[in-house]
Amino acid sequence: MHLREKQLCPSPSPFNFPETRPKAFGLSPSMAMIGPVVEVASKYVCDPLAHQITYFAKLRENLEVLMRATDELMSRRDDKQREAEEAIRVGKVPTAQLTEWLEAVRRIEAKARVIKEEYEQGKSCLRANCWSRYRLGKRAVKLRIEVDHRYQATFEKLATTPPPESAVVFEGVPPIDDQPTTLSTLQQLLDCMNDEEVKVVGVYGMGGIGKTTLAKKVYNQLSSQSLFDTVIWIKVSENLTSLSIQKMIVSKLGHSLQSKLPQTLQEDNIEVVRDTLLGILRKKQALIILDDVWEPLVLGDLGIPLVNNEGGCKVLLTTRNLNVCTSMEADQKIHVRKLVEEEAWNLFQKKTSPSIADPLIEPIAKTVIKKCDGLPLAIITLARAMANRHTVQEWEDAARELEHSASRLQGMIRDVFIPLKFSYDRLDDEDARSLFLYCALFPEDHSIREDQITCYCIGEGFIDSLGNIRAARNKGHTLVGSLKIACMLQNGDYENSVKVHDVMRELAIWITSTGSGHGPKHIVRSRVGLREELITAEEWKEASRISLMCNNLRQLPELPQCRQLVTLLLNQNRYLDAIPTNLSECMKALSVFDLSETKITSLPCSQLASLRVLHLRLCRNLKELPATIGELNKLQLLNLSGCDRIKELPIGLGKLVNLRHLNLNWTASLERIPSGVFSGLLNLEELLMEGSRLRLHTDETPLRANVIELTSLTRLTTLEITIQDVSSWSWLERLSTSIHSLRLIRCTNTNDGLIALAESRSTRYLSFENCKNLKHVSTCCSEFLEHLRVKACGELKSVVVIEEARESAFHRLEKLNLHYLPMLNKICTGELPQGCFASLKRMEIECCPSLRVLFTNGMPQLLKRLEYLEVLDCDKLEKIIAEEGEQVPADAFPNLHKVYLWELPKLTTICDRALIWPSLKHLTIDRCPKLNKLPFGVCGAQNLNDIWMEECAELEGAMVEFQSSEASLLENLPGLERTCVGRCFANLQNLGLRSLQRLERFFVGNPPQGCFSNLLKIDVMSCQRLQVLLPKGMTRLLKNLETVEVWNCEEMEMIIEEVVEGDDDVFPQLRCLRFGGLPKLTTLCNRVLKWSSLEYLEIGECLELKKLPFAVGTAQRLQKISVHGREWWEGLEWRDPNILNSLPKPIFSERETQDE
């Protein structure tokens, strides 16, 4: 403690006068009378005057005393401030007394500094200017007194715990009660908030999809609960700095914490604020919501500590970019999806004109709302724009405007396109922006093949700076991925395809429209039903890209000069049979030209000097290419796939020295390519001839190209060819690095050829057809092979001989096709090593008459990824899975989805033990007469959707036994929960059983609750021993059954064996019941049922059936009854004659009607 704090002395007198007051004793009376006067004079005149003189006379000394006292006060301030900062770091706030004291000290420091500066600056003047010297001295003495006063201040406490701030919720957040999709996502978010393992949650999706709405719902709900001490909302947006985010967090902690921080913490010092926040938030349970994050944030650098056992923060962030979630290490990434059609309609109804209830307007409105494609922002904007339209004509006009251009509708540009354009502007890559705009050339809701859009982009040159097509294709794939991550593209309907959301497509069309001024000029009229071209000459002249794809155009007019046009897409105009003769002259800049799937018969485009991409896929009327095709000297990509009338390619094709990609797939009539054409394509990188009739040979003839020519193409990287009648393989080694797909027909295999195949790192597809000297394929399959097909190779005995196979052979094989192999007796010879067939997904076996067992030698344990199995017409096949030594685990084939077994006359069993089949969805067994049981048990086939069994004569007794010991099934599956029992057939939807001559019952035992609960259709025919269709214990499970058909079962006596009393609505969803050819059927059911959903009833010949389980008031939805016998119908016995009046009049079969 400072000396001044220990002992503070009062301010000394300015003058040290001796005591002058007279003593009371020993003075004369006169002096005694003068004494009081002198004392008063000294007190009220001399002392004040002495003080005033001191201000002037002792200025330097007073100033030095002031500076020393001020320094001591500053030291005490620093001590108190450090103590306060420590308290602040654990979540407290400074007391009002400390805040006021610190502010007063700050003012004192400033005043002292000013006094000192004035003294230093005016030393010479002050000697002469007594008045200035006097005033400065007086200020110094007075400030010294204030310093002493502040120094002596005492504090009860420096900081205190702030009271919690009252929650401020967002008003006007749209309700989502009728949006199950959004409610489900909200519940997912709330579950994450309660999950201790989840620290960071990333919510991503395209702009306008409702991310902020969901985040506000979370904020409002949790602000009023006790799960978190505090919930903080930060609108990050695009340009907010880290320091700004920190200050926003500080400002929302406690009561105006920012203003109560010490001065050093209020300065723009990121590190200081970070440390302060870390200290505060580590002691709190906080949720921080970061809305609209565009770039990854480092939470620790911001001062946000993640939650742990003692405290910290959970973070919920929303973004349009999945990469932000990944970079910020989100534990859960939640994709906000668009509203489904019904939800979109409900939202639209709430926000727009009540006139949509008009039955004439409603269908138009539903057409209009589809344009929004479930995007809430667009739905609300469109609803507001339509709020004052009340007539059919106004709605029809709006529908027309939307079809032509959504930007014409009120509010769309301001409220939808401009906010969404932020996503476009934020793309880092100009190529990504160009690719996005290009995708809008395709029709609405169109799945765009990635390779197609990449070809277009190569043609325009903006992804082709990397030197080769493979690199450009990879670049295109990367750009597509970046657009998906930015939620500007989404997955298409099939593999390697993408879609543009309808509203994002409208954004792109607006950006490229003539009036926007934002990008290149596009004209898009794709899939709008055009029968004739409706583009003005001026539009042709100004456009850089035009898409008229997917219409019904028959012809185009003579064209004006189109100097700006670089892309013209006319594909999928299936009636277009000619293009204007002046097209070549008018489009000198044209780079991309697509005429695929048109009826053109000729190609007058030899003058298109800038053309780089020409697509003629599936031009089935095109019989030949022009001889002048070689004049297209910049052409790089030529697609002739599916042009199945072209028989020969012109020799001029060999002049295309810049051609890099030639696609001749499925050219079914192509027989000849002149010698020298291939060797002239010096820059060819990809040559595709899958499914082409063209066969390459090794002999040299001027009439046709041979495979030797291809060895001179040094840039060739991808080759898909068919080789026929070859026995010399010297060429193969030189092409082994480029062959992607190789089909060998009637070739004689030699050791050098097989070794060259095995060493190829590029071959993905290999097919042998009618090849000689092929006893197995172990030695010719590289580790990179993905698809192997062997057909009609009469010497093949085994696919894999382990002793001769390479260690990594078949590790990447995904498809295996074996057809017409008379000597094949095993798939594998020897014990398979780990990794072999580990990637196999699809297996097809056909006409292999020597094969007795399909899977042997531990194969089931290796086929973890097998999804599809098809086996047909194998005369000697007895088992699918053999258990030799090691027992097959119950969870073998964990990914098998579909099994098809056809015409296997000796097949007795699939597997000796019941398996789980966890992924099996479709099972078809047809014409397997000796199959006597199915490998299902109480835990099996939980996901099975469809069973179809036909002509399995030996399948006797019951199809499934529920007597199996649960323990025996689970003995090798310690992780499987017992809840699986009861899920057997829980997802089965369709059951078809035909010509199962010995089948007596569906099952034995009691099926557990949940079994058959989703069964929709039962179709049974010609099961002669089946006496009861739906036995005891089954009817209570069939709550979703919709259709029952039973025909030609000679022993069937009853459809429904028993319904307990009071359960008369056992089939609440049954709509269709058809049965006939049941000569012993005496009753449908033992009691009357409600038949609450039955709509159609058909009854064939069931002569022993005398009663139907109907009563007055039942089957109220029944619309049609078809009967194969009037006499039988009229002879039925009814409990109440009025029942007939409540049923529809039956329709008798055609023969009965004719007899009448």
N, C-alpha and C positions, 0 to 999 in steps of 0.2 A: 504494500500500500504506500502511496506517495506520502511524503512528509507533510504536505499541505492537508491531506486527508486526516492525518493523526492530530495535528494541532494547527488550527486556523487562528491567526491574530487579527484583531480589529484593525481597520485602516488607520495608520498613524496620522497625527496632525500635520498639516503642511508646514508649520513652523514649530520649532522646539523652544518656545518661550519659557523662561523660568516662572515659577509660581509667583504671581503679583498680587494675589488677594491679601489684604492686611489681616493681621491676626486680631482676634477680638480682645485680647488682653494686652495691656502695656502701652496703649496708644492714648494720645490726647483726645479730648472730646471732639475737637474739630476734625482730627484725622478719622476718628470713629464715624463721624458723619459723612466724610468724603469716601470712605471705603466702599460702601454699597454702590455709590455712583460709579466708582472706578470698575467695580466688578461687573456692573451692568454694561458699561461701555466696552469692557474687554470681551464680554460674551456676545454682544449683539453687534459690535462694530469692528473690533480688532480681529477676532477669530475669523469671521467671514472674509474680511479683507485679506487676512493672511492666506486663506484658501485660494482666493482669486489670484493673489500674487504667485502662489505656488504653481498654478496652471501655466503661468508664463515663465517663471524663473527655473523650474525643474522639469521642463518638458522631456529632455533626453532621459533623465533618471526614471520618470513616470512611464515613459514608453518602454524602457527595458524591463521594468517590473511587469507591465502588461504582457509583453511577449513571453516572459517566463511563465506567468500565470496561465496564459493561453495554451502554451505547449503542454503544461501539466493537465489542463482540461481536455486537450485532444487525446492525450494518452489514456485518460479515464474513459473518454468516448470510445476509443478503439477496444478497450477491455470489455465494456458493456455490449458493444456491437458484436464482438466475437461470441460472447455468451448467448446473445439473442439469436445469432445465426445457427448455433448448435441446436437451440430449441426449435427453430423453424424447420430444420432438416428432419425432425421427427414429427412434423405435422402440426406444430403450434404456430400461433401468430403473435407478433409483438403486442404488448399492452398499449393502450392509448397514452399512458404516462410516458413510456419509453419513446414512443413515436414523437410526442410533443417535445420531449427533452432533446432528442436527436436533431430535430428541426431547429430548436433554439440554439443548440451548439453550432449547427451549420451556419446560422446567421451570425453568431459571435465570431466564428472563424473568418467569415467574409469581411466583417467590419474591421477586425484587427489587421487583416491584410491590407485593407484600404488605408487605414491610419498610417501603417508603416510605409506604404508606398508614397503617401503624401509627404511624410517626413523626409524620406530619402530624396524625393524629387525637389523639395523646396528648402533644403538646408540653408543656402545662401540668402534666400528671400526672407526666411523666417527670422533671421537676426535683425533685419531692418524693419520688418512688418510685425509690430508687436501684436496687433489685433489678430492676425492669422495664427501667430504663435500661441496666443491665449486660447483661441477657440480649439485648436488641435489638442492642446494640453488638457483642456476641460473634457473633450471627447474620450481621451485616453483614460483619464481617471474614472469617469462614469462607466466605461466599458470594463475597466478593471473590477469595479464593484459588482457588475453583472456576472463577470467570470467567477468571482468568489461565490456568488449566490448559486450559480449552476453547479459549481464544483461540490458544494455541500449537500446537493440533492440526494435523497435516499430513496430506494426502490423496494417496494414490497415484493414484486416479482417482475421479471422482464418480459415473459411470454405466457400465453394462456391458450388452452384448447379452444378452437373456434366452434361455435354452435353450427350444426348442420344447416346448409342452405335449403330452403324449401324447393322441391322439384318443380322445374318449369317444363311443362310438356308441350309437344308440338300440337297446335290446333289445326283442324281441317285436314288431318291425314285421311285419305280415302278409305272407306270401309272395305273389308275383303271377305265378309262373312259368306258371300255366295261365290267365292273363288276357291274351290278345294285345292287347286294346284298351288295357289299362293299360301293358303292356310297350311298346307303340308310343308312348304318351305319355311314358313315362320316357325312351325313347331320344331323343325329340324334345327333352326337357329337357337331356339330357347333350350332345346336339349343340350346343345353345345355349351350354352352358358352354365348349365348345371353339371357338366362333365368335368371332373377335376383334371383329366388328362389333356383336355383341349385348352390351349393357351391363346392361340391366334386363329381366328376364323376369317376366311376370305370369301366374300360374296361377289361373284362376277357374272357378267352378262352384258348384252348389247345395251346401248343407250336407250332410255325410255322404257326399259323392260320392267322396272319397279323395284330396283335395288334400294334406292333411298327410302321408298315407302316402307319396305320391310325393315330397314334399319331404324326408321322412326317408330315403327310399331314396337320393336324391341326396346328402344329408348323409353317410350312412354310406359310400357308395361313394367320394366325393371326399375324405373325411377321411383315408383310408388311402392316397391317391395324392399325387403331387408336383405336380399341376396348380396348386394354390394353397398359399401359405405357411400360411394358416390358414383354417378354415371355421367360421363363427360362426352359431349358431342362436339366434334371438330369438323367443319366443312373445309376439306383440304383444297379441292379444286386444282387448277392448273399451276398457278403462279405463287402459291403460298410458300414462304421460306421456312426453313427449320426453326429459326428464331421466332417467327410469327406463330408457328404451331406451339412452341414452348410457352410463349406468352399467353396464348389462348387457354392452354391447360392451366397455367398459373392463375389466370383471372377467374377460372371456374372452381378453384379449390378454396373452400371456406368463404368468408365474407370479404370480398375484395382483397384477397391476399396480396395481389400485385401492389396495391398502394401502400401496404403495410410492410413490404420487404425493405430491408436496409438498402441504402442507396446503391451499394456495389452490386446487389442482385437485380437492380432495375436497369443497369446499364446493358448495352447490347453485347453481352458476353455469353456465347453459347455454352461454353464449358461450365461457367459458374451456375447458370440457370439449370443446366443438365444435372449437376451434382446436387443442387437444391431439390429438384424434382425427384431424383432418385431417393434422397433421404425422406421426403414426404410420402411418396407413393409406396415405398417398401413397408410402411406401417399401416397402409390402408388396403381394403379390399375394393378395388376400383375396376370399372368397365370403361374403357375408352373406345368410342366409336369414331373411326376415321372415314368420313364419307367422301366419295369421289376422288380416290387416290389415282394419280396418273403415273407417278414414278415410285419405285420402291423406296421405302423409308427405313432407316436403321433405328429401331426402337430404342436401343441402348443409348445411342448418341442424342436422342431427343430427351432422354431422362425418363423413359418409360420402362420400369423393371417388370419383367413377366412374373406372373403369379407363382408363388411357392407356398410352403406350409405356413410361413409367417405373415404373408401378405403379398402385395404386388398387384399387377394389372392383367386383366384379360383384354384382348384387343379384337374388335370387330371392324373389319375394313370392307368397303365396297369399291369396286373398280370395274372398268370395262376391259381390262387386260389380265388374262390369266397369269401372265408372267409376273405381274405384281404380287399375286398371291404366292407364287412359287418362290420368288426372291425374298419375300418377307417370311418365308418358312411357315406358312399357314398349316396348322394341324388338320384343319378341315377346309376343303374348297367346295363351296356350294354354288352350283350353276343355277341361276334364276331363269326359268324357261317361260316361254310365251303362254298366254292363256289359251285353253282349249276353246272350241267353237262356242259351246254353251256359255262359258264364263265371259267370253268376249261379248256375246249378245246381251247378257245380263248387265254388264257394265255400260254398254252402249245405250240400252233402254233407260238407265238411270240418268244419263247425262244429256239426252237429246229430246227432241220434240215428242210430245205424247201422240202425235199423229201416226207414229209407227204401229200403233194398235190397229189402225185401219187395215182390213184384210187385203186391200189392194196395194197398200204401201209396204206392208211387212215383208213380202218376198223381195221387193226391190232393196229395202233396207238391209236384209240379210246378205244380198249380193254385194252391197256397198261395204259392209263391215268386213267382208272377207279380204278386202284390199289391205286392211290393217294387219292381217296375219297374226292376230293375238298380241300385238304390241300395245300396252296400256296407254302410253303417251299419244300414239296415233289415234287410238280409239276415242280418247277424251277430246282430242283436237277435232276429229271428224264429227263427233257428237255435237260439239259447240257450233261448228260450222253449219250443221243441219238443223239446229234448234228452232230456227224460224222458217223452215220449209214445211208446208202443211199439205200440199197438194201432190197428187200423183205425178203431174207434169214436172214439178220442181224436183222431186226425187229422181225421176227418170233423167232429167237434165244433169243432176249431180252424178248419177251413175255413169253417164256418158263422159263427163269431165274427168272423173277418176280413171276411167278406162284409157282416156287419151293422155292425161297428165295430172297426177295428184297435186302438183304444185299450183294448179289453178284454184284449188279450193281454199277458202278463207282460213288463214291461220296456219296452213301447213308449212309454209316457208319459215315464218317467224318462230312458231312453237315446236316444230318437228325437225325440219331439215337443218336449220342453223345450229341447234344444239347437237344433232347427230353428226354434223360436219366436223365437230371437234375431234371425233374419233378418226376421221379421214385426215385431218390436218396434222394430227399427232403421230401418224405413221412415220417411222424413221426413214424409210426407203422410198424413193420416188418410184422405183419399179413396183413396189407393193401398191402404191396409189394407182398406177397404171393398170395393174392386174385387177384390182377391185373394180375400176371403171369398165374394164373389158368384160367382166362377168355379167354386167348389166345388159350386154348385147344378147344374152340368152333369154328364153321366155321365162315368164313368172313361174316360180315353183319348179324350175327345171333342175334336174340333177346333172351337173356339168362334170364330165370326165376330166380328171386332172391332166391326163396326157393330151387331151384335145386343146384345152386352154393353154397348155405349155407350148404346143406347136404354134398356135397363133402368136404367142408372145415372142417365140423365136423368129417368126416371120417378120415381126415389127422391129426386132433387134434389141429390145430392152432387157432381155435376160440372156443374151448370147455373147457376152464378152469374155467367156471363160475358155473358149477354144474348142470345145467338143459338145456334142448333143447330150451325152450322159451328164456332164457337168451342168449344162443349161437346164436339163430336166430336174436335176437335184436342186438347182437354184429355184426353179418354179415350184417344186414341192415345198421348199423352205418358205417361199413367199406365201404360198397357200396356208402353210402352218402358222405363219405370223398373223395372217388375217383371221384365222380361226381363233388364235389366242386373243386377238383384239376384238373378238366377237363380231366381226364384220362378215365372216363367212361361217357356215355351219355344215355339218356332215350331210352328204347326199343320201339317197335311198339305197345306194349300193357301194361296194368297196371302192376306194380311191375316187370318190366323187364328192362334190361340194354343191351347196345351194347358197343363194343369196336370199336373205329374208326380204319379203315383198317390200317393206318400207325402206330397207337399205338399198334395194334396187331402185326404188323411186328417187332416193337421194342421189344415187349415181346418175340417173337420167337427168335430174335437175342440174347437177354439177356440169354435165356435158350438153345441156340445152343451149340454144342460141342466146337466150336472154340472161343467163346466169353470170357469164363472164369469168367462170372459175376454171374451165378446163377445155380440152379438145371438143369439137362439135360432133355429137353422135346423133344419128337418126335410128330409133329403135321401133320397129313394128313387128316384133316377133310373136308368133302364135296369136294373132288377132283376127284370124279368119279372112285375110285379104284374098280376093279373087283376082284383083287387078292392082297394079302398083299405084299408090296414091301419094307419091312424093313429087313435089313441084321441081321444075328445072332449077330454080334458085337453090332449093335445099340440096339437090345433087351437087351443085357447084361448091357449096360451102362446107359440106360434111367431110370429116376425116374418116369416119367409120359409119357404115350402114349395115343394119341387120334386118333382113326380111325373112329370116328362117322360120320354118314350121308354119307355113301358110298354104294357100291353095292357088298360088299364082300359076298361070298358064303361059304367060309371056311377059316380056319387058318391052317398053317402047324404045324408040331410038333415043340415045342418051346424049346429053350435052357434054361439054368438056368438064371433067371432074378432076381438076388438077390437085385438089387436096386429098382425094380419097385414097386411103392406104389399105383399108379392109372392107371387103364386100362379102357378106354371108347370105347365101341363097339356099343353103342346105335344107332338106326336108320340105321342099315344095314338090310334092310327088306328081304334080301335073305339068310341071315346067319342062317343056320338051325342046326349047331353043333359047339361045341368048342372042342379043342384038349383034349384028355383024360389025357394027362400029365400036364395040366394047373395047377392043384392043387399042383403037386409036384415041378413045376418050379418057382412058385411065392409065396414063403413063406412069403414075406414081404407085399404082396398086401393088401391094406386097403380099396380101393374104386374100385368097379367093377360094371359097368353099361352095361346091356344087353337089355335095354328097346327097344321095337319096333323091335325085331328080331323074327325069326321063330324057335327058339330053342324049342325042345320038351322035353329035359331033362336037368338036372343041376348037372353035376359031379364036385362039388366044396366043398365037405365036409371037405377037408384037408386044406382049406385056413384058417389057425389058426389065422392069423392077420386081417382077413377081418372084417371091421366095418360097411361098407355101401354096400348094395346089392340092385340094382335097376332092377326090372323085369317088369316095367310098360308096358302095352299093348303087352305082349308076348302072343298072342292069341292062339298059338299052344301048349303052356305049359299046360298040363292037371293035373300035380301033382308036389308037391315038394318031394324031396328025404326024405326017412324016417330018414336019417342021418343028416338032417338039424340042429338038436340039437347040433352037434359037432362044429358048428361055434360059439364057446363060447364067442368070443369077438364082435359078431355082435350086432350093436346098432340100425341101421336103415334098415328096410326091406320094400320095396315098391312093392306091388303086384297089384296095381290099374289097372283095365282094363284087367286083366287076366281072361277073361270071360269063360274059359273052366275048370277052377279049381272048382271042386265040393266039395272037402273036404280038410281040412288041417290036416297034420299028427300030431299025439300026441307028436312026438318028438319036435315040435315047442315050447312046454312048457318048454323045457330045456334051452331055450335062456334067461338065467337069466339076461343078460346085455342088452337085447333088450329094447330100449327106445321109438322107433317109429315104428308102424305097420300100413301100409296103405292098406286097403282092399276096397277102393272106387271102385264102378262100377264092382265088381266081380259078374256078372249077374247070374252065375251058382252056386255060393257058397251057400250051404245049411246046411252044418254040420261042426261044430268045436267040437271035443271031449271034454267032461267035463274034467276040470282040466287044460286045455291048458292056458286059461286066468289067472287063479290063480297062475300058475307057472311063469308068466312074472313079477317077483317081482319089476323090475325097469322100467316097462312100464310107459311112460309119455303121449304118444299120441296114441290113437286108433281111426282110421278113417274108417267108413263103410258107407259113403254116397253112395246111389245108389246100394248098395249090396243087393243081394237076401236074405242074412242071416237075420233072424228075431230072436231077443232075447225074451225069455219068462221068467216067474218067477218060473215055475214048474221045479223040479229037475229030470233029467234023465241022465244016463251015456252016452247016444248017442249024446247029444248036450250040448253045453255050455249055461248057463243062465245068466241073468243080475246080479244075486246075486253074482256071482264070481267076478264081477268087483268091488264090494264094498271092496274087500280085497287089492286092488292095491292102496297103500298109496301114491305113487308118481304120480298118474294119474292127469294130468292137462287139457288135451284136449280130449274130447270124442264126437264122432259123431256116433250115433247108431240109429237103427230102432227097436222099441218095438211094439209087436203085441199081441192082445188078453190079455191085462193086466187090472185087476181091483183093484189090491192091489198095493199101492204106497209107502210102507215102505222103499224100496230101494232108492227111489228118493232123499230123504233128504240127504243120505250119498254120493250121486254122484252129488248133485246140484252144488258143487263148481267146477266140472270138465266138466260137459256137455256143449259142445260148440254147438252141433247140435243135436236136438232130433226130431225124426219122430215117431209119434204115429199112429198106424193102428188098427182099430177095438178095441179100448180101451174104457173102461167105466170110465168116469171122476168122481172123488169124490172131496170133499172140501179139504181134506188133500193133495191130489195130486196137485190141482190147487194152493194151498198156497205155496207148495214147489217149484213149477215152478216160481211163482211170486218172491220168495226170492232168486232165483239163480242170482248171479252176473256174471256168466260166459256164460250163454246161449245166443247165438247170432241168432240162427235159430231154429224156432219152427214150426212144421207141425202137423196138425190134419187131419186124413183121416178116414172117416166112423166111427167117434167116437160118443159115446152115451153120453147123459146128458150134452151136451155142448150148452148152450143157448146164451152165449156171452163169450168173451175172456178177458174182462176187468180185472178180478181178477187174471189171470194166466200169465200176461205179465209184466215182470220186465222192469225197465227203461233202461236196457242195451240191450234189444232185438232189433235186426237190421232187421230181415226178418221174417215175419209171413205168413204162408200159411195154409189156411183152405179149405178142399175139402170134399164134399159129407157128411157133418154133418147135418143131416136132422132136427135137433132141433134148429139150430142157427138162431136167429131172428135179432140180432144186433151185430156188432163187438165191439162197445164201449157203455157201459152204464155209463154215467158220474158219477152218484151217487155211483156206486160201484167200480169205477176205482181208482187206486192209483194216487196220485197227479202228480207223474212224469211218469206215464205210457205213452208209445208210444213217448217219447221225442226223442229217438234215432232211432226209426223205419225208415228204408230206403226203404224197399220193402214190399208191401202188395199184396198177391194173394188170391183171393176168387173165388172158382170154384164149380159149381154144388151145390148150397145152396138153396133148394126150399123154405125155410121159411124166408130167409133174406129179410127184408123190409126196413132196414135203416143201413147205415154205423155207424151212431152215434145217440144215444138217449140222449137228453139233450144238453145243451150249452157247447161247447168245451172250456176248459181253454187255456190260452196262453201257448205255448210250445208243446201242443199236436200235433202230426204229423208235427212238425216243421222241421224234417229232412227227411221227406218222399220224395223219388226221383222217385220211380217207383210203379205204381198201375195197376193191371190187374184184371178185373172182367169178369167172364164167367158163363153163364147159371144160373142166379139168377132171376127166373121168377116172384118173388114177389116184386122186387125192382122197385119203380116208379121214384124216384129222386136220383141221385147219390150224389151230394154235397148239404147239407143242413146245417142249424144252424151255419152259419158263417164259414164253412170249407174253402171256397175259400180264405178268408183273412189269413188263417194259412198256406196254402200250398205254401209257398214262394219258396221252393226248388224242387217242383215237376217237373220232366223232361219228364216222359213218362207216357202216359195214354192209356190203351187199354180196351175197353168195347165191349163185343160181346155176342150175343144170349141171351139177357135179354128181354123176351117177353112183359113185362109191362112197361118198362122204357120209360118215357115221356119227361123227362128233364135231362140234365147233371148238370146244375146249376140252383138252385131255389133261387129266391129272396124273402125271407120271412122276412119282417120287414126291416132290414138293407140292403141297396142297395149294390150290388157287385161293388167294385171299378173297374174302367176301366183298371187299371194296375194289376189286379189279375193274378196269375200264371206267374210271371215274368221270370221263368226259364223253362217253359214248351216247350220242343223241338219237341216231336212227339205225335200225337193224332191219334188213330185208332178206328173207330166206325164201327162195323159189325153186321148185322142182328139184328136190333133194330126196330121191326115192328111198334111200337107206338111212337117212338121218334119224337116229333114235333119241338123241338128247343134245341139248345145247351145252349143259354143264351138269356134272353129277351132284353138285350142291347148289343150294339157293344163294344167289348173290344179291348185293344191294342195288346195283344199277342206279346210282344216284342222279344221273343226268339223262337217262333214257326217256325219250318223249314219243317216239314212233316205233312200233313193232309190227311187222307184216310177215306172216308165215303162210305160204301158199304151196299146196301140193307137196307136202312132206308127210306121206301116209304113215310112216312108222314112228313119227315123233310121239312119245308117250307121256312127256311131262314138260312143264315150263319151270325155269329156274327162279321162281319168285317165292318169297317168304313174307313174314309179318313186317319186316322192315324194308322190303324191296319196292322198287319202281314208284317211289313217291312222286316223281315228276312226270310219269307216263301220261301222255295225252290221248294216244290212239293205239288200239289193238285191232288188228285184222287177221283172222285165222280162217283158212279155207282148205278143205280136202286134207285134213290131218286125221286119218281114219283110226289110228292107234291111240289117239289122245282120249283115254277113258277115265271113267270116274269123275273126278273134279278137276277143273282147270287150275285152281289154286287151293292149297291146303293151309288153313290158318292154325293148324295143330303144331307147327314147327316150334321148337324151343327157342325162346328169345335169346337165351344165354348162348346157344350154339351159334347163332348168327352174330353175336356181338363179341365172341371170345377173342377175335383178332382185331377188334376195333375199340380199343379202350377209350377213345375220345368221343365215341358216338353216344349221344344222350338217349335215354330211354323214351323220350318223347317221340322218337321215330315210330315206335309201335303205335299203330292207329293212323299212320300217314300212308300206309300201303294203298296204292291206287287213289290217293286223295285228290290228284289232279287229272284223273282219267276222264276224258270227255266223250270219246267215241269207242264203242265196243261192237265189233263185227265178227260173228261166228257163223261159218257156212260149211255144210257137209262135214261136220265132225260126228261121224257115225256112232262113236262109242261114248260120247260125252253125256254124262248123266246129270251133273249138277255144275253150277258155276263154281262153287267152293264147298269145302268141308270145314266145319267149325263155325265159330262166331266171329264175323268181321268186326273189328273194333270201330268205335265211334270215329267218324271222319273219313272212313273208307268209302269210296264211291260217291263222296259228297258233291263232286262237280261233274258227275256223269250226265251228259246231255242226250246221247242217242244210244239205243240198243237195237242192233240189227241181227236177227237170228234166222237162219234158213237151213232146212234139211239136216237138222240135228236129231236123228231118229230116236235116240234113247232119252232125250231130254223130256222129263215129265212135268217139271214146273219151271216156268221162266224166272220168276222172282221168288226165291225161297224165303223161309222165315229168317228174320234178322236183316234182310236186305232192304225191304220196303221202307223202313224207318230212316234209311240213309239217303234215299234218292230225292232229296228236296229240290234239285235243279233239273231233274229229268224232263226233257221236252218231247222226245220222239221215241216210240216203241214200234218195231216191226217184227212180226213173227210169222214165218211161212213154212209149210210143208214139214212139220215135225210130227211124225205119225203117233208117237207115244205121249204127246203132251196132253195133260188132263186139266191143267189149271195155269192161268197166267200169273196170278198173284196168290201165293200159298196162304197167307194169313195176314189179316189186318186186325189189330187189337181194338177192342171197343173204345169209342171216343176218339179214335185217330182216323176219322173218315176223310181228312184232307191230306192224304199221304203223298200225293203227287201234285203239289200246288202249281207247278210250271208245265205240266204235261199238255202239249198242244195237239199232238198228232198220235193216233193209235190205229195201227193197221195190222191185221192178222187174218190168216186163212190157211186152208189146207191142213187143218188140225182135226182129224176124224174122231179123236177120242176126247176132245175138249168138252167138258161139261159145265165149267163155270169160269168166269173171269176172276171173281173174287168172292170171298165168303160173306161180304156185307156190302151195302150201298155206300158209294163214295160220292164226294162232292163234285169231282171233276171240274174244279173251279176255273181252269184255263183251257180245257179241251175245246178245240175248234174243228177238228176233222176226225171222223171215225170211218174206217173202211173194214168191212167184214167179208171174208171169202167163205169157202165151204167149210162149215163147222156144224155138221148135221146133229150132233149130240148136244149142242149148246141150246138150252131151252129158255134161259133167263139172262137178262142184262142188268147189271147193278146200277140202275138209274131209279130216281124217284122224282116226284114233282118238285121243282125248284132246284134240281141239280143240273149240271152241264149247261149253265145259262149262256155260255159263250159259244156253244156248239153251232157251227154254221153249215156244215155239210156232212151227210151220212151217205156212204156208198155201200151197196149191198150186192153180193153175187147170188141172189136167189130170192125172188119175190115170195115164193111159197114158204120158204123157211122163215122169212121175216114175219109173214102173216100168221105163222103158227107159234110165234113166241108167246111166253106167258108173262104177263105184267102184274106187278103187285097192285097197281092202281090203273084203271083204264085211262085216267086223265094224263098219265105220263106221255102217251103218244101225242097228245095235243101240245105238250110243252117242248117236244123235240122237232127239229126240222123234218120235212117230208123226205124220205130216203130216195136216193137216185139209184136205180137198179142197173145192172151191167148191160152192155150193148145188146147181148144176146137176148136178155129178158125183154128189153124194150122192143126188139124186132118181133119177138113172139107175140107180144101184146098187139 
